Amino acid sequence: MEKARDGDAKRRRSLPLLNPNWAQLQAKLKTRRSSHRSGCTLLQPHQNIQGTALGKRKQRPEDDEESHTPSATLAPTSSDCSVTDTVAMDCEMVGVSSQGTKSALGRVTLVNAWGNVIYDEYVRPIERVVDFRSEISGIRPHNLRKAKDFWTVQKHVADLMKGRILVGHALHNDLKALLLSHPKKDTRDTSEYMPFKRDGRKSALRDLASLYLGVTIQEREHCPVEDAQAAMAIYQKHKKEWERSIKQQMRSKRKTRKKKKQSKPMDNEVLRRDHVTIVSDTQKFD
């Protein structure tokens, strides 16, 4: 018995010691694997590792850059995944028609006011896909094999948009691909908002994200989750002044309509008087 115990003790001593951070590294790898299931990197809050041997690496340049990645700013601000009164949408397109130059919906994502995904679907276009535009869209043939048909996705998106404020970037392109429309008064387009324009020209979403959020997006393939989160974050940051400008625009439009209505009866009265004058002059000649 004693010899057996001595043998076990020797075997244990001969085994290499496991890194104390192995469990932590495994957990981190699991998180990364799960984040790639949707076809792009889902944004998670940046975690600063302290109290371990790895904590010394936080002063290194590469880790310093990591603290400024989109995940630090664009991560959902709440765990609430409900459909809020404000939603942000982003779509990715594929190429159809004989040359693949015509755009068709390939994927659509909607996030709520907190940045949580409430809808994310690959879409099987009505026409045959000629160009998947994978380098930009991130969409590949296997993504569309079991994708939902266009009309099913269109109905779901229309239901989610109805009666809500819709946020996005260049939304006219997304709505055109969906064959949908949305009231202008309920649309918040970061490409159309005047304070975001430079010399009257529209800015790209990646430029707005860099300028107003301090994050980098769209470096390689575009991720609709990330783009929708970025648009929502930009809107939320400027919501107060944006909504104030919308109210002012609506007020001025109401005033203009009111003036037009008031001027119409006067114009009719002038026309009536002119008509009476012409008739009376005609009668004199008779």
C-alpha positions as CSV (number, residue, x, y, z in Angstrom):
1,M,0.0,0.0,0.0
2,E,2.8,2.4,1.0
3,K,4.6,1.7,-2.3
4,A,1.4,2.4,-4.3
5,R,1.0,5.7,-2.5
6,D,4.6,6.7,-3.1
7,G,4.1,5.9,-6.8
8,D,1.0,8.1,-7.1
9,A,2.8,10.9,-5.3
10,K,5.7,10.7,-7.8
11,R,3.3,10.6,-10.8
12,R,1.5,13.8,-9.5
13,R,4.9,15.5,-9.0
14,S,5.9,14.6,-12.6
15,L,2.7,16.1,-14.1
16,P,3.2,19.7,-15.4
17,L,1.5,22.3,-13.3
18,L,-1.6,23.9,-15.0
19,N,-1.5,27.7,-15.6
20,P,-3.7,29.3,-12.9
21,N,-5.4,31.3,-15.6
22,W,-6.4,28.3,-17.7
23,A,-10.0,28.3,-16.5
24,Q,-10.3,32.0,-17.2
25,L,-8.9,31.5,-20.7
26,Q,-11.3,28.7,-21.4
27,A,-14.3,30.9,-20.4
28,K,-13.0,33.7,-22.6
29,L,-12.7,31.3,-25.6
30,K,-16.2,30.0,-25.0
31,T,-17.5,33.6,-25.1
32,R,-15.8,34.2,-28.4
33,R,-17.1,31.0,-30.0
34,S,-20.7,31.9,-29.0
35,S,-20.3,35.4,-30.3
36,H,-19.5,34.2,-33.8
37,R,-22.7,32.1,-34.2
38,S,-24.6,35.1,-35.7
39,G,-22.0,35.5,-38.5
40,C,-20.2,38.5,-37.0
41,T,-18.6,39.5,-33.7
42,L,-21.3,40.4,-31.2
43,L,-20.2,43.3,-29.0
44,Q,-19.6,42.4,-25.4
45,P,-18.4,44.7,-22.6
46,H,-14.6,44.9,-22.2
47,Q,-13.4,43.2,-19.1
48,N,-10.2,44.4,-17.4
49,I,-8.4,41.4,-15.9
50,Q,-7.0,42.1,-12.5
51,G,-5.6,40.2,-9.5
52,T,-4.0,37.5,-11.7
53,A,-0.7,37.1,-13.6
54,L,-2.5,38.3,-16.8
55,G,-3.3,41.5,-15.1
56,K,0.3,42.7,-15.8
57,R,-0.5,42.7,-19.5
58,K,-3.0,45.6,-19.2
59,Q,-0.1,48.1,-19.7
60,R,0.9,46.6,-23.1
61,P,0.0,48.6,-26.2
62,E,-2.2,45.8,-27.7
63,D,-4.4,45.6,-24.6
64,D,-4.5,49.4,-24.4
65,E,-6.0,49.4,-27.9
66,E,-8.5,46.7,-26.9
67,S,-10.0,49.1,-24.3
68,H,-11.0,51.4,-27.1
69,T,-12.7,48.8,-29.3
70,P,-16.4,49.1,-30.3
71,S,-17.3,46.6,-27.6
72,A,-16.5,49.2,-24.9
73,T,-19.0,51.6,-26.2
74,L,-21.6,49.7,-28.3
75,A,-22.3,46.9,-25.9
76,P,-26.0,46.9,-24.9
77,T,-26.7,49.2,-22.0
78,S,-29.3,46.9,-20.5
79,S,-30.3,43.3,-20.5
80,D,-33.8,44.3,-21.6
81,C,-34.6,42.6,-24.9
82,S,-38.1,43.9,-25.3
83,V,-39.3,45.8,-28.4
84,T,-39.0,49.5,-27.4
85,D,-40.7,52.5,-28.9
86,T,-37.5,53.3,-30.8
87,V,-35.7,50.6,-32.9
88,A,-32.6,50.7,-35.1
89,M,-32.3,48.8,-38.4
90,D,-29.5,47.8,-40.7
91,C,-29.5,45.6,-43.8
92,E,-26.9,43.8,-45.8
93,M,-27.4,43.4,-49.6
94,V,-26.5,40.7,-52.1
95,G,-26.3,41.1,-55.9
96,V,-29.0,39.9,-58.2
97,S,-29.9,40.3,-62.0
98,S,-27.7,39.0,-64.8
99,Q,-24.6,41.0,-63.8
100,G,-25.3,41.0,-60.0
101,T,-25.4,44.8,-60.0
102,K,-29.0,45.0,-58.6
103,S,-29.2,45.0,-54.8
104,A,-31.5,42.6,-52.9
105,L,-32.0,42.0,-49.2
106,G,-29.7,39.3,-47.8
107,R,-29.9,40.0,-44.1
108,V,-31.8,42.4,-41.8
109,T,-31.2,43.2,-38.1
110,L,-33.1,45.3,-35.7
111,V,-32.0,46.3,-32.2
112,N,-34.0,48.0,-29.4
113,A,-33.2,51.3,-27.7
114,W,-30.7,49.5,-25.4
115,G,-28.8,47.9,-28.3
116,N,-30.1,44.4,-27.8
117,V,-31.0,42.4,-30.9
118,I,-34.7,41.9,-31.3
119,Y,-34.7,40.5,-34.9
120,D,-31.8,39.1,-37.0
121,E,-32.5,37.0,-40.1
122,Y,-30.8,36.0,-43.3
123,V,-33.2,36.4,-46.2
124,R,-33.7,34.4,-49.4
125,P,-34.1,36.9,-52.2
126,I,-36.9,36.5,-54.7
127,E,-34.4,36.6,-57.6
128,R,-31.3,34.3,-58.0
129,V,-28.2,35.6,-56.2
130,V,-25.4,36.2,-58.6
131,D,-23.0,38.0,-56.2
132,F,-23.0,37.5,-52.5
133,R,-20.7,40.5,-52.0
134,S,-19.1,38.6,-49.1
135,E,-16.2,41.0,-48.6
136,I,-18.7,43.7,-47.6
137,S,-21.9,41.9,-46.6
138,G,-20.3,39.0,-44.8
139,I,-23.0,36.8,-46.4
140,R,-22.0,33.4,-47.9
141,P,-23.9,30.8,-49.8
142,H,-24.5,28.5,-46.8
143,N,-26.1,31.4,-44.9
144,L,-29.0,31.5,-47.4
145,R,-29.6,27.8,-47.8
146,K,-32.0,27.7,-44.9
147,A,-32.8,31.4,-44.9
148,K,-36.4,32.7,-44.5
149,D,-38.2,33.8,-47.7
150,F,-38.4,37.5,-48.4
151,W,-42.2,38.0,-47.8
152,T,-42.0,36.4,-44.3
153,V,-39.2,38.6,-43.2
154,Q,-40.8,41.7,-44.7
155,K,-44.0,41.1,-42.7
156,H,-42.0,40.6,-39.4
157,V,-40.0,43.8,-40.0
158,A,-43.1,45.8,-40.9
159,D,-44.8,44.7,-37.7
160,L,-41.7,45.7,-35.6
161,M,-41.5,49.1,-37.3
162,K,-45.1,50.0,-37.2
163,G,-45.9,52.9,-34.8
164,R,-42.3,53.2,-33.7
165,I,-39.4,55.6,-34.3
166,L,-37.0,54.0,-36.8
167,V,-33.3,54.8,-36.5
168,G,-30.6,53.9,-39.1
169,H,-28.1,55.1,-41.6
170,A,-29.2,55.7,-45.2
171,L,-32.5,54.1,-44.4
172,H,-34.0,54.8,-47.8
173,N,-31.7,52.0,-49.2
174,D,-32.9,49.5,-46.5
175,L,-36.6,50.4,-46.9
176,K,-36.2,50.1,-50.7
177,A,-34.8,46.6,-50.4
178,L,-37.6,45.7,-48.0
179,L,-40.2,47.2,-50.3
180,L,-41.5,49.2,-47.3
181,S,-42.0,52.8,-46.3
182,H,-42.0,54.6,-43.0
183,P,-43.5,58.0,-42.0
184,K,-40.9,60.8,-42.2
185,K,-41.8,62.1,-38.8
186,D,-40.9,58.8,-37.3
187,T,-37.6,58.4,-39.1
188,R,-34.2,59.3,-37.6
189,D,-31.6,58.9,-40.3
190,T,-28.0,59.6,-39.2
191,S,-27.1,60.3,-42.9
192,E,-29.7,63.0,-43.2
193,Y,-29.4,64.8,-39.9
194,M,-28.0,68.3,-40.7
195,P,-25.6,68.6,-37.8
196,F,-23.9,65.4,-38.9
197,K,-23.2,66.7,-42.4
198,R,-19.9,68.2,-43.5
199,D,-20.2,71.1,-46.0
200,G,-23.6,69.8,-46.8
201,R,-22.3,66.3,-47.7
202,K,-23.4,63.1,-45.9
203,S,-21.0,61.3,-43.7
204,A,-20.4,57.6,-43.7
205,L,-21.6,55.6,-40.6
206,R,-18.0,54.5,-39.8
207,D,-16.9,58.2,-39.7
208,L,-19.8,59.2,-37.4
209,A,-19.1,56.3,-35.1
210,S,-15.4,57.3,-34.9
211,L,-16.2,61.0,-34.4
212,Y,-19.1,60.8,-31.9
213,L,-18.5,57.4,-30.2
214,G,-14.8,57.0,-30.6
215,V,-15.1,53.5,-32.0
216,T,-14.0,51.8,-35.2
217,I,-16.5,49.8,-37.3
218,Q,-16.7,48.4,-40.8
219,E,-13.0,47.7,-41.1
220,R,-13.6,44.5,-43.1
221,E,-17.0,42.8,-43.5
222,H,-19.9,44.9,-42.3
223,C,-21.9,43.5,-39.4
224,P,-25.6,44.6,-39.3
225,V,-25.7,44.1,-35.6
226,E,-22.8,46.4,-35.0
227,D,-24.0,49.0,-37.6
228,A,-27.5,49.1,-36.0
229,Q,-26.0,49.4,-32.5
230,A,-23.8,52.3,-33.7
231,A,-26.7,54.2,-35.3
232,M,-28.8,53.7,-32.1
233,A,-25.9,54.8,-29.9
234,I,-25.3,58.0,-32.0
235,Y,-29.1,58.8,-31.9
236,Q,-29.3,58.3,-28.1
237,K,-26.3,60.5,-27.6
238,H,-27.9,63.4,-29.6
239,K,-31.6,62.5,-28.9
240,K,-32.5,65.6,-26.9
241,E,-31.4,68.2,-29.5
242,W,-32.5,65.9,-32.4
243,E,-36.0,65.6,-31.1
244,R,-36.1,69.3,-30.3
245,S,-35.2,70.1,-34.0
246,I,-38.0,67.7,-35.1
247,K,-40.6,69.5,-33.0
248,Q,-39.4,72.9,-34.4
249,Q,-39.7,71.6,-38.0
250,M,-43.2,70.3,-37.3
251,R,-44.2,73.6,-35.7
252,S,-42.9,75.6,-38.7
253,K,-44.7,73.3,-41.1
254,R,-48.0,73.8,-39.2
255,K,-47.5,77.5,-39.3
256,T,-46.9,77.4,-43.1
257,R,-50.0,75.3,-43.7
258,K,-52.1,77.7,-41.5
259,K,-50.9,80.7,-43.5
260,K,-51.7,78.9,-46.8
261,K,-55.2,78.1,-45.5
262,Q,-55.8,81.7,-44.5
263,S,-54.5,83.1,-47.8
264,K,-56.8,80.8,-49.9
265,P,-60.1,82.5,-49.0
266,M,-58.6,85.9,-49.7
267,D,-57.4,84.7,-53.1
268,N,-60.9,83.4,-53.9
269,E,-62.4,86.7,-52.8
270,V,-60.1,88.6,-55.1
271,L,-60.9,86.3,-58.0
272,R,-64.6,86.7,-57.3
273,R,-64.3,90.5,-57.3
274,D,-62.3,90.4,-60.6
275,H,-64.9,88.2,-62.1
276,V,-67.7,90.6,-61.0
277,T,-65.8,93.6,-62.4
278,I,-65.3,91.8,-65.8
279,V,-68.9,90.9,-66.0
280,S,-70.1,94.4,-65.2
281,D,-67.8,95.9,-67.7
282,T,-69.1,93.5,-70.3
283,Q,-72.7,94.5,-69.5
284,K,-71.8,98.2,-70.0
285,F,-70.5,97.5,-73.5
286,D,-73.8,95.6,-74.3
